[in-house]
Amino acid sequence: MTNLTDSSSAVVGSSSYDSYGNTLSSTGSVPNPYGFSTKEKSANSGLLYFGARYYNPTIGRWLSQDPLGMVNGPNLYAYCKNSPTKWVDPYGLFVFGKRSIPGWSKVPSWAKRNPIDNHFNTELSHEQGFYEDGSGDNVGFFNDNQVRPDNDSPFDDYVYDTTHYDDDLMREAVENVRDAGEWDLSSNNCQRWCDRLRDEYDRLKEERENDKYDECDDGSPTNPDAP
């Protein structure tokens, strides 16, 4: 965030940053909890909170490992692959969500999202995947036999999962399972397709991580704990 305005749209504060998020200049006396990339900044430590983990702009490193693993390389602490002027991705994640099926709006929430139905893919809900890369793209399997975006329901209708996935890898997984076949309420529904999508994502993730190990010059895996 570079400018802070008041209720009349007058600029009351301004900041500039380098490519790693270090503050170069700051003006204004109004307290502002937000810093580089609109993220909350700790006044004491200077750390930025990106939701999944904390980032230290001074050293250009995350303070914890990438929760997605080595899908973007063996260094789990690097910020934007050490090239923040080249790589741009607001979140770099993908998340699944579920909403009510039209006509079932009065079904209790526990009946829509209970662990038994979740296991057998018989929940009274539609499951869809959402890209968090700023594109607004989403994907799911519908009873018209199409793998497509949900064009009829607001995103606010969905209850989102807490597990996140790498968006680029998920796009590849989607293409691999796009041929979904004929929709069936019990044997080939939206939830079963999302399960196949997750399985394909896991397969690709494992394959990519193995490739990263093989890229090491000495034949041994790079120490993932090294900053």
ChimeraX attribute file (.defattr): number of C-alpha atoms within 10 A of each C-alpha:
attribute: neighborCount
match mode: 1-to-1
recipient: residues
	/A:1	13
	/A:2	15
	/A:3	15
	/A:4	18
	/A:5	12
	/A:6	10
	/A:7	6
	/A:8	6
	/A:9	8
	/A:10	10
	/A:11	12
	/A:12	13
	/A:13	17
	/A:14	15
	/A:15	16
	/A:16	17
	/A:17	17
	/A:18	13
	/A:19	14
	/A:20	20
	/A:21	19
	/A:22	17
	/A:23	16
	/A:24	9
	/A:25	11
	/A:26	13
	/A:27	12
	/A:28	13
	/A:29	9
	/A:30	11
	/A:31	8
	/A:32	12
	/A:33	11
	/A:34	17
	/A:35	23
	/A:36	20
	/A:37	13
	/A:38	13
	/A:39	17
	/A:40	18
	/A:41	19
	/A:42	13
	/A:43	11
	/A:44	6
	/A:45	8
	/A:46	16
	/A:47	19
	/A:48	23
	/A:49	18
	/A:50	16
	/A:51	9
	/A:52	12
	/A:53	13
	/A:54	17
	/A:55	24
	/A:56	18
	/A:57	20
	/A:58	12
	/A:59	13
	/A:60	19
	/A:61	19
	/A:62	21
	/A:63	15
	/A:64	14
	/A:65	18
	/A:66	18
	/A:67	14
	/A:68	14
	/A:69	17
	/A:70	20
	/A:71	23
	/A:72	19
	/A:73	18
	/A:74	21
	/A:75	20
	/A:76	24
	/A:77	21
	/A:78	21
	/A:79	19
	/A:80	16
	/A:81	13
	/A:82	14
	/A:83	12
	/A:84	15
	/A:85	10
	/A:86	9
	/A:87	10
	/A:88	11
	/A:89	12
	/A:90	11
	/A:91	15
	/A:92	16
	/A:93	20
	/A:94	21
	/A:95	19
	/A:96	22
	/A:97	17
	/A:98	21
	/A:99	21
	/A:100	21
	/A:101	14
	/A:102	11
	/A:103	7
	/A:104	11
	/A:105	13
	/A:106	8
	/A:107	13
	/A:108	10
	/A:109	12
	/A:110	10
	/A:111	14
	/A:112	21
	/A:113	18
	/A:114	13
	/A:115	12
	/A:116	11
	/A:117	13
	/A:118	14
	/A:119	10
	/A:120	12
	/A:121	22
	/A:122	19
	/A:123	21
	/A:124	23
	/A:125	24
	/A:126	20
	/A:127	27
	/A:128	24
	/A:129	23
	/A:130	23
	/A:131	23
	/A:132	20
	/A:133	17
	/A:134	11
	/A:135	9
	/A:136	10
	/A:137	14
	/A:138	18
	/A:139	21
	/A:140	23
	/A:141	27
	/A:142	22
	/A:143	13
	/A:144	9
	/A:145	16
	/A:146	16
	/A:147	20
	/A:148	15
	/A:149	17
	/A:150	18
	/A:151	9
	/A:152	6
	/A:153	12
	/A:154	9
	/A:155	16
	/A:156	8
	/A:157	11
	/A:158	17
	/A:159	14
	/A:160	18
	/A:161	11
	/A:162	8
	/A:163	11
	/A:164	18
	/A:165	22
	/A:166	22
	/A:167	19
	/A:168	15
	/A:169	20
	/A:170	24
	/A:171	15
	/A:172	15
	/A:173	21
	/A:174	21
	/A:175	11
	/A:176	14
	/A:177	17
	/A:178	17
	/A:179	11
	/A:180	18
	/A:181	13
	/A:182	14
	/A:183	17
	/A:184	13
	/A:185	12
	/A:186	12
	/A:187	14
	/A:188	18
	/A:189	22
	/A:190	25
	/A:191	25
	/A:192	20
	/A:193	25
	/A:194	21
	/A:195	13
	/A:196	17
	/A:197	23
	/A:198	17
	/A:199	14
	/A:200	19
	/A:201	22
	/A:202	16
	/A:203	12
	/A:204	17
	/A:205	22
	/A:206	15
	/A:207	12
	/A:208	17
	/A:209	16
	/A:210	14
	/A:211	15
	/A:212	17
	/A:213	16
	/A:214	14
	/A:215	14
	/A:216	12
	/A:217	9
	/A:218	8
	/A:219	9
	/A:220	10
	/A:221	14
	/A:222	17
	/A:223	10
	/A:224	15
	/A:225	11
	/A:226	10
	/A:227	15
